[in-house]
Amino acid sequence: MALGRAASIGLVGLDGHVVEVEADLAAGLPAFVLIGLPDTTMQEARDRVRAAVVNSGRAWPQRRITLALSPAALPKRGSGFDLAMAVAVLVASESLPPSCADGLVLLGELSLDGRVRPVNGVLPAAFVAARSGVRRLVVPAGNVAEAGLVPDLDVVGVTDLAGLLSFLAGVDPGASVVRPSGVPVPPVVASAPELDLADVLGQDHPRRCLEVAAAGGHNVFFLGPPGAGKTMLAERLPTILPRLSGDAALEVSAIHSVAGTLAPHAPLITVPPFRAPHHSASLPALIGGGSGVARPGEVSLAHRGVLFLDEAPEFATGHLDALRQPLESGVVTIARSAGVAQYPARFTLVLAANPCPCSTVGRKDRDCICPAGVRRRYLARLSGPLLDRIDIRADVESTTRADLVGGAGEPSEVVRARVLAARERMAHRYRGHSWSANGDVPGRDLRRLWPLSADVLGAAHAAVDTGRLSARGLDRVVRVAWTLADLEGRAEPGATHVRRAVSLRKGSLHDH
């Protein structure tokens, strides 16, 4: 009997564990047994690994092979264990030195001819390896730039199994092994040049609402007829948001790495993501889920960016109400039989809706044909608890001919400068805390650390007394008031800022 060991990483959400792969070769009829809660993809690995080893010029042991993946209680999924399985078998068969894989973690999928294919989740797996004390990581060459973002980790990229085996045996692997230093540093990804806030003609009030939302991280609801510019406004919100840097960029990139949406040549996302799912999207696609270990949904892919729901009343009511929990906590937790996955989901929500099903309210050239009851039921698909989490509501009126010939408004660069100045004031105020924007601050902390007088909060208290504002709504009004003050360079909000915040929250939605 012979035994070989190698190590890989098993992910559950963005977290994971180092998985020890043990290969036992015993006498008996040739067989390949895989144990340790593997999924279907891993069960198929027995054929991939065998063919890759043979086609790489190594002999496959004709014995009973048992591969065990520990810890056994951790679900294993995906094809990233292929390299570790192949190395463990070859160590057990004495084709490789017994200690060649010590202190080494291997990630990668094998093709039948021995090539090593890129896999998803390399960035969070590299973080897991670094936290576990591993200092040497082998990944596919296509994932080298991604893994190289993790500091203090010796990353080795391999193009094929033959090159990896030569590397482990101490033989020169030639061009089959690459290092992060040989990979060009990915450029900072900029917004698409065709998107600029100057493209939105007219709409001074909605543009101002968008600026307030960008500065404080507040949720927005645009209500207006088709063609008024609701989608254009939402699509340009990322162009006035601060760029991601440091831990925020790595966190967002890790989520997209798990989801498989990370660009191979630009592994670090530095622009706030913009996600706009169709109203036919399923609940797992929106919140996260799927078979086996849950995968991130749109709310997590929009983390530290924008989630835009166009034609919001057309979404299933249950799907919309599922947004309530991540909007409050900034985290989505998905429990499945295979395990519990947790993903960050702190995003700016932008809702857009027409005033009625026929979409003619607010258009001077057409009369609405919807009965009053139909119009009420249409907007009632947006539940009260969801709307209570919306900070700013704005009517977007149809564009007039004067707007079309009046010239462009301020470009994104100018607006973004004001947003950045406001964010700097917030960063100074919240130094020593984990918050980066007013929209992130819990109401209890805002009231305790930066209290406002009753005179300043008069308009908000009056709205609470008349039932137009809930306790949650009061906290959100105060946050918007702080953002208005930050945009004006004031030390703290005044009564005028609170009145404007109450007005922005009320909008004119209730008039329809």
MIGU-580867 format. One record per residue (C-alpha): residue in one letter; x, y, z. Coordinates in steps of 0.5 Angstrom, whole numbers, plus 2048, in hexadecimal, padded with zeros to 3 digits. Layout:
MIGU-580867
aXYZ...
end
This chain:
MIGU-580867
m800800800a8038077FEl80080E800g8018157FDr7FE81C7FFa7FD8227FCa7F98287FEs7F482D7FBi7EE8327FDg7E78317FEl7E28377FEv7DC838801g7D983F7FFl7E0843800d7E283F805g7E6838805h7EB833808v7F1830806v7EF829803e7F4823804v7F381F7FEe7F6818800a7F78127FBd7F880B7FDl7FA8067F8a7F87FE7FAa7F87F87F7g7F27F57F4l7EE7F67EDp7F07FD7EAa7EB8027EDf7EA80A7EEv7E680B7F5l7E58137F7i7E28147FEg7E181B802l7DB81E7FFp7DD81F7F8d7D88227F3t7D681F7ECt7DC8237E9m7E18207EEq7DE8197ECe7E081A7E5a7E781C7E7r7E98157E7d7E98157E0r7EC81C7DFv7F281A7E3r7F38137E1a7F38167D9a7F781C7DBv7FD8187DFv7FD8137D9n7FD8187D4s80381C7D8g8088167D7r8078137DEa80480C7DFw7FD80B7E3p7FE8067E9q7FA8007E7r7F77FF7EEr7F18017F3i7F28087F4t7EE80B7FAl7EE8137FAa7EC816800l7EA81E801s7EB820808p7E782380Ca7E281E80Aa7DC82280Cl7DE828808p7DA828801k7DF8287FBr7DD82B7F4g7E082D7EEs7E682A7EAg7EB82E7EDf7EE8287F1d7F08247EBl7F78277ECa7F88247F3m7F481E7F1a7F981C7ECv7FF81E7F0a7FD81A7F6v7FC8147F2l8038157EFv8068167F5a80380F7F8s80580B7F2e80D80E7F3s80D8127ECl80E8187F0p8128197F7p80E8187FDs80F81F800c80F8237F9a8088267FBd809828802g80782F804l8048307FDv7FD8317FBl7FA82F7F4l7F48327F0g7F38307E9e7EE82C7E4l7F28277DFs7F08267D8l7F081F7D5d7F78217D2g7FA8237D8r7F982B7D7v7F782F7DDr7F18337DDp7EF8397E1v7EA8387E6n7E583D7EAg7E683F7F1v7EE83F7F1l7EE8467F4p7EA8447FBa7EE83E7FBa7F58417FBf7F2845801v7F083F804a7F783C803a7FB842805r7F684280Cs7F883B80Dg7FF83C80Dv801839806r80683D802r80683A7FCl8008397F7v8008367F0v7FA8387EBp7F98387E4a7FD83D7E0g7F68407DEn7F58427E6v7FC8447E7a7FB84C7E7e7F484A7EBa7F88467F1g7FE84B7F1l7FA8517F4v7FA84D7FAp8018507FEd80684B801l8048457FDd8098427F8v8048417F2v80683C7EDg80283B7E6v8028357E2t8008347DBd80082C7DBl8018267DFa8088247DCg80B82B7DEl80882A7E5l80B8237E6s8128267E4f81182C7E9l80F8277EFa8158227EDg81A8287EDv81B8287E5d81B82E7E1p81482F7DEg8158347D9a80F8387D7s80A8347DAv80B8387E1v80A83F7E1r80A8447E7p80684A7E9s80C84F7E7g80C84C7E0v80584E7DFp8038567DDv80085A7E3p7F885A7E1p7F68617DFv7F18657E4v7EA8647E0a7E786A7DFs7E086B7DDa7DD86B7D6p7DF8717D3e7D88727D0l7D58727D6d7D58797D9l7D087D7DDa7D08837D8d7CC87E7D4v7C687F7D8l7C28857D5g7BE8897DAq7BC8857E0d7BF88A7E5h7BC8877EBp7BD8807EAr7C48827E8r7C58857EFc7C287F7F2l7C787A7EFe7CC87F7F2v7CA87E7F9a7C98777F8a7D08767F6a7D387A7FBg7CF877801g7CE8707FEh7C68717FEn7C186D7FBv7BD8707F5f7B686F7F2f7B58737EBl7AE8737E9g7AC8767E2p7A98747DBp7AE8707D6g7B38747D2a7B48797D8g7BB8777DAk7BA8727E0t7BF86D7DDm7C48727DAl7C48757E1a7C586E7E5e7CA86C7E0r7CF8727E1l7CE8717E9p7D586D7E9t7D88737E5i7D88787EBl7D98737F0p7E08727F3r7E586D7F1l7E68677F5s7ED8667F8g7F18627FDd7EC85D800a7E685F7FDa7E985D7F6l7EB8567F8e7E58557FCv7E18567F5s7E68527F1a7E584C7F6i7DE84C7F5h7DE84C7EDs7E48477EDv7DF8427F1a7D98447ECg7DE8437E6t7DD84A7E3l7E484D7E4a7E784F7DEp7EE84B7DDh7F28517DBa7EF8567E0p7EF8527E7l7EE8587EBi7E785B7EBt7E88637EDv7E28667EAp7DB8657EEp7D785F7EBf7D18607E7r7CC85B7E7a7C585B7E3p7C18547E4h7BB8537DFh7B58537E3s7B484C7E1a7BA84A7E5s7B98447EAl7BA8457F2p7C08417F2a7C38457ECl7C184C7F0i7C384A7F7g7C88447F6g7C783D7F6g7C78377F2s7C882F7F3g7CD82D7F7v7D18337FBa7CE8397F9r7D183E7F4p7D18467F5g7CB8497F2e7CA8507EFv7C98537F5s7D08517F7l7D38527F0a7D185A7F1h7D485A7F8r7D78617F9g7D48637F2v7CD8647EFl7C785F7EFf7C28627EAl7BB85F7E9d7B88627E3e7B08617E2a7B085F7EAp7A985D7EAe7AA8587E5f7AE8547EAa7AB84F7EEt7A98527F5g7AD84C7F9h7B384E7F5l7B38557F7d7B18547FEa7B784F7FEl7BB8557FDr7B9858804q7BE854808p7C4856804l7C385D804e7C385D80Cs7C885980Dg7CD859807v7CE852807v7CA84C804t7CA845807i7C883F803a7C6838807r7C6832802s7C782B804a7CE82B802g7D0831806v7CF838808a7D283D804q7D3845806y7D484A801p7D5852802a7CF8567FFr7D085D800f7CD8617FAt7CA8677F8l7C38657F5v7C08697F0l7B88677EEa7B586A7E8a7AE8697E6n7A886C7E1p7A286F7E5c79D86A7E2p79D8647DEc79B8687D7s7A186D7D9t79E8737D7v79D8777DDg7A287D7DDr7A187D7D5k79E8837D2d79D8807CBr79987A7CEd7938797D3c7948737D8i78F86E7D7c79086A7DEp78A86A7E3a78C86D7EAg78C8667EDv7918637E8r7968697E9r7968687F0r7978607F0y79C8617EBl7A18657F0a79E8617F6r7A285C7F3l7A88607F6s7A785E7FEg7A7863803p7AD860807l7B1860801l7AF8677FFd7B1869807r7B8867805i7B886C7FFd7BB873801i7BA8777FBr7B48777F6a7B487B7F0d7AF87D7EBv7B287C7E4e7AE8817DFs7AE8807D8t7B38847D4t7B188A7D1r7B388D7CAa7B78937CEd7BB88D7D2l7BD88A7CBv7C08917C8g7C28947CFg7C98907CFa7CC88B7D3g7CC88B7DBe7D288A7DFp7D78857DDs7D887F7E2e7DF8817E4v7DC8887E7v7D78847EBr7DC87F7EDa7E18847F0r7DB8877F4v7D98807F6l7E187E7F8a7E18847FCa7DB882800r7DE87B801e7E487E804r7E0882809m7DD87C80Ba7E387880Bh7E687D810r7E087D814y7DF875815r7E7874816g7E886E81Ah7E186B818s7E0866813w7DB86B80Fs7DD86E809a7D6872807n7D087580Bg7CC86F808d7D086A80Bv7CF86D813p7CA869817g7C586E81Ar7C786D821d7CE86F820l7CC87581Cr7C8877822r7CD876827l7D3878824w7D087E820p7CA880823l7C6886820s7C188B824a7BA88A824d7B9891821v7BD88E81Bl7B988881Ag7B388B81Ba7B088A814a7B2882815h7AF88281Ba7A8885819a7A8880813v7A987A818d7A387D81Ct79F87D816g7A1876814r7A487880El7AB876810s7AD86F814a7B286F819r7B686B814g7B487180Fl7B7876814d7BE873815r7BE87380Dv7BC87B80Dv7C187C812r7C687980Dv7C487D807a7C488380Bw7CC88280Dt7CD880806l7CA887803a7CE88B809d7D5887806l7D38897FFe7D3890801g7D9890806r7D589180Ca7D788E813e7D188B814p7C988B812g7C5891813a7BD891813t7BD89380Ch7C188D80Av7BC88880Er7B688C80Br7B988A804a7BB883806v7B4882808s7B1885801l7B68807FDr7B487A801k7AC87C800g7AD87E7F9s7A687E7F5l7A58767F5h79F8777FAd79C87B7F5h79B8767EF
end
